[in-house]
Amino acid sequence: VQLQASGGGLVQAGGSLRLSCAASGSIFNVYAMGWFRQAPGKEREFVAAISWGPGRTYYADSVKGRFTFSREKAKNTVYLQMNSLKPEDTAIYYCAASRGGDTYAYKDYHYWGQGTLVTVSS
């Protein structure tokens, strides 16, 4: 599975961005798609995930109510709509795909896209 992420950029606090991640290859192996982020000097952390089949979503507490994860199965693409952005959301965001396991754990994601930088200015 190959993942291509896009949509990062610079935005002011309170603004919005939408990240996209297009998947190609052996999609039938995918159980869930996720977004993780890593800020400078910090560990990679879970942001959100979606089960590929049922479309159930999972969110980190820090983004609940602000971020929305959706998928467009016909295009093998997922989206992360990020609203009410805060400076602490600044990070490199990574799209990932899992064949199964703990939806919240990056160790259970088997395919990774390149990161896309999100910078939120205060």
MONORPE-V572473 format. One record per pair of residues at least 24 apart in sequence whose ideal C-beta (glycine too) atoms are under 6 Angstrom apart, sorted by sequence separation. I is the first residue (numbers start at 0). J is the second residue. D is the distance in whole Angstrom. If there is no record, write none. Layout:
i & j & d
I & J & D
I & J & D
This chain:
i & j & d
0 & 24 & 4
0 & 25 & 6
91 & 116 & 5
92 & 117 & 6
89 & 118 & 5
89 & 119 & 5
88 & 119 & 5
86 & 119 & 5
84 & 119 & 5
86 & 121 & 5
32 & 77 & 5
34 & 79 & 5
57 & 102 & 5
26 & 75 & 6
38 & 90 & 4
22 & 75 & 4
37 & 90 & 6
36 & 90 & 4
37 & 91 & 5
48 & 102 & 5
21 & 76 & 5
36 & 92 & 5
20 & 77 & 5
34 & 92 & 6
35 & 93 & 5
45 & 103 & 5
19 & 78 & 5
17 & 78 & 6
18 & 79 & 4
33 & 95 & 5
43 & 105 & 6
17 & 80 & 5
32 & 96 & 5
16 & 81 & 5
31 & 97 & 5
15 & 82 & 5
29 & 96 & 5
30 & 97 & 5
30 & 98 & 6
30 & 99 & 5
14 & 84 & 5
28 & 98 & 5
35 & 105 & 5
31 & 102 & 5
12 & 85 & 6
10 & 84 & 6
12 & 86 & 6
18 & 92 & 6
20 & 94 & 3
33 & 108 & 6
4 & 94 & 4
2 & 94 & 5
20 & 112 & 6
0 & 96 & 5
12 & 119 & 6
2 & 110 & 6
4 & 112 & 4
7 & 115 & 3
3 & 112 & 6
7 & 116 & 5
9 & 118 & 5
10 & 119 & 6
11 & 120 & 5
12 & 121 & 5
0 & 110 & 4
2 & 112 & 3
7 & 117 & 5
4 & 115 & 5
